Amino acid sequence: MNSSNMDEKLNALISALPDAIEPSRDLWPDIAARIRAVRKPAQVITLVSAKQVKLPATSTGRRAGSIWSKRPAAIAAALFILVSLSAALTILSKQPGVSEEGWTVTGIAGAPTIGRIGMNREGAIGVGEWIETDGESRAQIEVGNIGQVELQPNSRVRILRAGADEHRMALDRGGINAFILAPPRLFLVETPSALAVDLGCAYELTVDERGNGHLNVTAGWVALEFHGVQSLVPAGAACVSRPGSGPGTPYFLDSAAEFQKALSDVDLGHSLDASLPELLAASRVRDSLSLWHLLPRVARDQRALVWERLTELLPAPPGVTREAVLNLDRPVLDQLKEDLEQFWF
């Protein structure tokens, strides 16, 4: 057989191939189950944002020696992950299955109840309804097509909205583990002390008998908000919220114990003259997350101390001045945050 005949035969075989091959069943449930199975409480998964993928400053100082300047491949990999994730989210957001009426619930253990009715293996929860677990039960809630929420034992949540533009629930007590792949601010959880705003992430959120909330983020970001106060909590960090005062200052779980103790005292207003110097002395570069959040939350003279510690840990980026920070100039504070973010991951 000459090469011409071989080409013709090959072209005929290629033309006979189907344009697409549909699987015999929906593969996403198995994929989601495998993702949940490999997640561990202590594991931190970092999802990069567009602002985090940036070249280091060219000025002298420690920033010029960051890992990004030494690893150009890391930038390319991060951009690839970002583009792939954005594409996946776009596909998911266009899939059918988002209901204005409610979500699917699966019992994992024990006998969860919807309202006052015990559910079987699977059920549905509508807007306005409560789902509760006792000490022996757990349940998984499918949040439309954007992710899952696992309801821990002794917990109670109510569905407030289940629409294409917003998914919202209220956590009255107990805890949830949320795993969400969605555009920012599409999934929200109300608690007695703050609103948890998902920015594309995985996290654990608990509420105790006094209404205090505790957030632990394992992937991406979560914003805790209350009456104009906002705490931005990245992967590896936690934040406590209290009824009436809202979210406290976020902190990394690997920070020193004395740092966390002093930060709690500062948030509660206990002996600031003693606790703030203790906090600053125990802070490291990564704790700039907490120091940045403290800037607008303390008095001007205390703000000056926080600024001085920040500049001891890292040189201020161009355009960020002491006076502008002390005056709480919003664009300058945002610029400072963007510069510090590279040390939070």
C-alpha positions as CSV (number, residue, x, y, z in Angstrom):
1,M,0.0,0.0,0.0
2,N,1.5,3.3,-1.1
3,S,1.6,6.4,1.2
4,S,-1.3,8.0,-0.7
5,N,-3.6,5.1,0.0
6,M,-2.5,5.0,3.6
7,D,-3.4,8.7,4.0
8,E,-6.8,8.2,2.5
9,K,-7.5,5.3,4.8
10,L,-6.4,7.2,7.8
11,N,-8.5,10.2,6.9
12,A,-11.5,7.9,6.5
13,L,-11.0,6.5,9.9
14,I,-10.7,9.9,11.5
15,S,-13.8,11.1,9.8
16,A,-15.7,8.2,11.2
17,L,-14.9,9.2,14.8
18,P,-17.7,10.9,16.7
19,D,-17.5,14.6,17.5
20,A,-18.1,14.0,21.2
21,I,-18.3,11.0,23.6
22,E,-20.9,11.4,26.3
23,P,-20.3,9.4,29.6
24,S,-22.9,6.9,30.5
25,R,-23.6,8.8,33.8
26,D,-22.9,12.0,35.5
27,L,-19.3,11.9,36.7
28,W,-19.4,15.0,39.0
29,P,-20.8,13.3,42.1
30,D,-17.9,10.9,42.1
31,I,-15.4,13.6,41.5
32,A,-16.8,15.8,44.3
33,A,-16.8,12.8,46.7
34,R,-13.1,12.1,45.9
35,I,-12.3,15.8,46.6
36,R,-14.0,15.7,49.9
37,A,-12.4,12.3,50.8
38,V,-8.9,13.7,50.5
39,R,-9.5,16.8,52.5
40,K,-7.9,16.8,55.9
41,P,-8.6,19.3,58.7
42,A,-5.0,20.3,59.0
43,Q,-4.4,20.6,55.3
44,V,-4.4,24.1,53.8
45,I,-5.1,24.6,50.1
46,T,-4.2,28.0,48.8
47,L,-6.2,29.4,45.9
48,V,-4.4,32.4,44.3
49,S,-6.3,35.5,43.3
50,A,-5.4,37.8,40.4
51,K,-4.0,40.4,42.8
52,Q,-1.7,37.7,44.4
53,V,-0.1,36.7,41.0
54,K,2.2,39.7,40.6
55,L,5.8,40.4,40.0
56,P,7.8,41.6,43.0
57,A,8.8,45.2,43.5
58,T,12.0,46.2,41.8
59,S,13.1,48.5,44.6
60,T,15.7,47.4,47.1
61,G,14.5,45.5,50.2
62,R,13.3,42.1,51.1
63,R,10.5,42.1,48.6
64,A,12.9,41.9,45.7
65,G,14.1,38.6,47.0
66,S,10.6,37.0,47.2
67,I,10.0,33.5,45.8
68,W,8.2,34.9,42.7
69,S,11.4,36.5,41.4
70,K,13.3,33.2,41.8
71,R,10.6,31.0,40.4
72,P,9.1,32.3,37.1
73,A,7.6,28.9,36.6
74,A,5.5,29.5,39.7
75,I,4.0,32.5,38.2
76,A,3.0,30.6,35.0
77,A,1.6,27.7,37.1
78,A,-0.4,30.1,39.2
79,L,-1.8,31.8,36.1
80,F,-2.7,28.5,34.7
81,I,-4.5,27.4,37.9
82,L,-6.4,30.8,37.9
83,V,-7.5,30.5,34.3
84,S,-8.5,26.8,34.7
85,L,-10.5,27.6,37.9
86,S,-12.2,30.6,36.2
87,A,-13.2,28.4,33.3
88,A,-14.6,25.7,35.6
89,L,-16.6,28.2,37.6
90,T,-18.1,29.6,34.4
91,I,-19.2,26.1,33.3
92,L,-20.6,25.3,36.7
93,S,-22.5,28.6,36.8
94,K,-24.2,27.8,33.5
95,Q,-25.3,24.3,34.4
96,P,-29.0,23.6,35.2
97,G,-30.0,22.5,38.7
98,V,-30.2,25.8,40.6
99,S,-33.5,25.8,42.3
100,E,-35.4,28.7,43.8
101,E,-37.1,26.3,46.0
102,G,-34.4,24.5,48.0
103,W,-31.5,22.2,48.2
104,T,-30.9,18.4,48.3
105,V,-29.9,17.0,51.7
106,T,-28.2,13.6,52.4
107,G,-28.0,12.0,55.8
108,I,-24.5,11.0,56.6
109,A,-25.1,9.6,60.1
110,G,-27.9,9.3,62.6
111,A,-31.3,10.9,61.9
112,P,-31.2,14.6,60.9
113,T,-34.6,16.4,60.9
114,I,-36.1,18.9,58.5
115,G,-38.5,20.9,60.5
116,R,-39.9,18.4,62.9
117,I,-39.8,15.5,60.4
118,G,-37.0,12.9,60.4
119,M,-35.5,12.4,57.0
120,N,-34.6,9.3,55.3
121,R,-31.3,8.8,53.4
122,E,-32.1,11.7,51.1
123,G,-34.5,14.7,51.3
124,A,-35.0,18.3,50.3
125,I,-34.9,21.4,52.3
126,G,-36.8,24.5,51.1
127,V,-36.4,28.2,51.7
128,G,-37.5,29.1,55.2
129,E,-37.0,25.5,56.6
130,W,-34.7,24.4,59.3
131,I,-32.5,21.3,59.3
132,E,-31.2,20.0,62.6
133,T,-28.8,17.4,63.8
134,D,-28.5,15.8,67.3
135,G,-25.3,14.5,68.9
136,E,-25.3,11.4,66.8
137,S,-26.2,12.8,63.3
138,R,-24.6,14.6,60.4
139,A,-26.0,15.7,57.1
140,Q,-24.7,17.0,53.8
141,I,-26.4,19.8,51.9
142,E,-25.9,20.3,48.2
143,V,-25.8,24.1,47.7
144,G,-27.3,24.3,44.2
145,N,-24.5,23.3,41.9
146,I,-21.7,25.4,43.5
147,G,-20.6,23.1,46.4
148,Q,-21.5,21.3,49.6
149,V,-22.0,22.1,53.2
150,E,-21.6,19.4,55.9
151,L,-23.7,19.9,59.0
152,Q,-21.9,18.9,62.1
153,P,-23.6,17.2,65.1
154,N,-25.8,19.4,67.4
155,S,-26.3,22.0,64.7
156,R,-29.2,23.9,63.3
157,V,-29.3,25.9,60.0
158,R,-32.1,27.5,58.0
159,I,-32.2,28.1,54.3
160,L,-32.8,31.8,53.6
161,R,-32.3,32.0,49.8
162,A,-31.6,29.5,47.1
163,G,-31.4,31.4,43.9
164,A,-29.1,31.7,40.9
165,D,-27.8,35.1,42.2
166,E,-27.4,34.2,45.9
167,H,-27.3,31.2,48.2
168,R,-27.8,32.1,51.8
169,M,-28.3,30.2,55.0
170,A,-28.4,31.0,58.7
171,L,-26.3,29.0,61.2
172,D,-28.1,29.3,64.5
173,R,-25.8,26.9,66.5
174,G,-23.3,24.1,66.0
175,G,-21.0,24.0,63.0
176,I,-20.7,23.5,59.2
177,N,-17.9,22.6,56.9
178,A,-18.3,24.4,53.6
179,F,-16.6,23.5,50.3
180,I,-17.6,26.0,47.6
181,L,-16.5,26.6,44.0
182,A,-18.3,29.8,43.0
183,P,-17.7,33.5,42.1
184,P,-17.2,35.7,45.2
185,R,-20.2,36.7,47.3
186,L,-22.6,34.0,45.9
187,F,-22.7,31.9,49.1
188,L,-23.3,33.6,52.4
189,V,-23.9,32.3,56.0
190,E,-25.6,34.4,58.6
191,T,-24.6,33.9,62.3
192,P,-25.6,35.7,65.5
193,S,-22.3,37.7,65.4
194,A,-21.3,38.1,61.7
195,L,-22.1,37.4,58.1
196,A,-19.6,35.0,56.5
197,V,-19.1,35.9,52.8
198,D,-17.6,33.2,50.7
199,L,-14.9,34.4,48.3
200,G,-14.3,30.9,46.7
201,C,-13.0,28.6,49.4
202,A,-13.3,25.8,52.0
203,Y,-13.8,26.6,55.6
204,E,-15.2,25.5,59.0
205,L,-17.6,27.8,60.8
206,T,-19.0,27.1,64.3
207,V,-21.4,29.0,66.6
208,D,-21.4,28.3,70.4
209,E,-24.2,28.6,72.9
210,R,-23.5,32.3,73.4
211,G,-23.6,33.1,69.7
212,N,-19.9,33.6,69.3
213,G,-18.6,32.4,66.0
214,H,-15.3,30.8,65.1
215,L,-14.1,30.7,61.5
216,N,-11.2,28.5,60.3
217,V,-10.3,28.8,56.5
218,T,-8.6,26.0,54.8
219,A,-8.7,27.3,51.2
220,G,-9.2,30.6,49.5
221,W,-10.7,33.6,51.4
222,V,-13.7,34.3,53.6
223,A,-14.9,37.8,54.6
224,L,-16.6,38.3,58.0
225,E,-18.8,41.4,58.0
226,F,-20.9,43.2,60.6
227,H,-22.2,46.8,60.5
228,G,-19.4,48.1,58.3
229,V,-16.6,46.1,60.1
230,Q,-14.9,43.5,57.8
231,S,-12.3,40.9,58.5
232,L,-10.6,39.2,55.5
233,V,-9.5,35.7,56.4
234,P,-7.2,33.8,54.1
235,A,-6.3,30.1,54.0
236,G,-4.5,29.0,57.2
237,A,-6.1,31.8,59.3
238,A,-8.9,32.0,61.8
239,C,-11.2,34.7,63.2
240,V,-13.5,34.9,66.2
241,S,-16.7,37.0,66.0
242,R,-18.9,38.1,69.0
243,P,-22.5,39.3,69.1
244,G,-22.8,43.0,69.2
245,S,-19.2,43.7,68.2
246,G,-18.8,41.5,65.1
247,P,-15.6,40.0,63.7
248,G,-12.4,40.3,65.6
249,T,-8.9,40.5,64.2
250,P,-7.9,37.5,62.0
251,Y,-4.8,35.6,62.8
252,F,-2.8,32.7,61.4
253,L,-3.1,29.4,63.3
254,D,0.6,29.0,63.3
255,S,1.3,32.2,65.1
256,A,2.8,32.2,68.6
257,A,0.5,31.4,71.5
258,E,1.5,34.6,73.2
259,F,0.6,36.5,70.1
260,Q,-2.9,34.9,69.9
261,K,-3.5,35.6,73.6
262,A,-2.4,39.3,73.3
263,L,-4.6,39.7,70.2
264,S,-7.6,38.3,72.0
265,D,-7.0,40.8,74.8
266,V,-6.7,43.7,72.3
267,D,-9.9,42.7,70.6
268,L,-11.7,42.6,73.9
269,G,-10.2,45.9,75.0
270,H,-8.4,44.3,78.0
271,S,-5.4,46.3,79.2
272,L,-4.3,47.7,75.8
273,D,-1.3,49.4,77.3
274,A,0.1,46.0,78.2
275,S,-1.5,43.7,75.6
276,L,-0.7,45.7,72.5
277,P,3.1,45.9,73.2
278,E,3.1,42.1,73.9
279,L,1.3,41.5,70.6
280,L,3.7,43.6,68.6
281,A,6.8,42.0,70.3
282,A,5.5,38.5,69.4
283,S,4.6,39.3,65.8
284,R,6.4,38.0,62.7
285,V,6.2,39.0,59.0
286,R,3.3,36.7,58.4
287,D,1.4,38.3,61.3
288,S,1.2,41.5,59.2
289,L,-2.3,40.1,58.4
290,S,-3.4,40.9,61.9
291,L,-1.4,44.1,62.2
292,W,-2.9,45.5,59.0
293,H,-6.4,44.7,60.3
294,L,-5.6,46.4,63.6
295,L,-4.7,49.8,62.0
296,P,-8.3,51.2,61.7
297,R,-9.4,49.5,64.9
298,V,-7.1,51.2,67.5
299,A,-6.6,54.8,68.5
300,R,-4.2,57.0,66.6
301,D,-1.3,56.7,69.1
302,Q,-1.7,52.9,69.2
303,R,-1.9,52.9,65.4
304,A,1.5,54.6,65.3
305,L,2.9,51.7,67.3
306,V,1.4,49.2,64.9
307,W,2.8,51.1,61.9
308,E,6.3,51.2,63.5
309,R,6.2,47.4,64.0
310,L,5.1,46.8,60.4
311,T,8.0,48.9,59.1
312,E,10.4,47.0,61.3
313,L,9.2,43.7,59.9
314,L,9.1,44.9,56.3
315,P,10.0,48.2,54.4
316,A,7.0,50.2,53.4
317,P,6.2,50.0,49.7
318,P,6.6,53.2,47.6
319,G,3.7,55.6,48.1
320,V,2.7,54.2,51.5
321,T,3.6,56.9,54.0
322,R,3.3,57.0,57.8
323,E,1.0,60.0,57.7
324,A,-1.4,58.5,55.2
325,V,-1.6,55.3,57.2
326,L,-2.2,57.1,60.5
327,N,-5.0,59.1,58.7
328,L,-6.5,55.8,57.5
329,D,-6.3,56.8,53.8
330,R,-8.3,54.0,52.2
331,P,-6.4,53.7,48.9
332,V,-3.1,53.7,50.8
333,L,-4.3,51.0,53.2
334,D,-5.5,48.9,50.2
335,Q,-2.1,49.4,48.6
336,L,-0.4,48.3,51.8
337,K,-2.6,45.2,52.0
338,E,-1.8,44.2,48.4
339,D,1.9,44.5,49.1
340,L,1.7,42.4,52.3
341,E,-0.5,39.6,50.8
342,Q,2.6,37.9,49.2
343,F,3.7,37.0,52.8
344,W,0.4,35.5,53.8
345,F,0.7,32.4,51.7
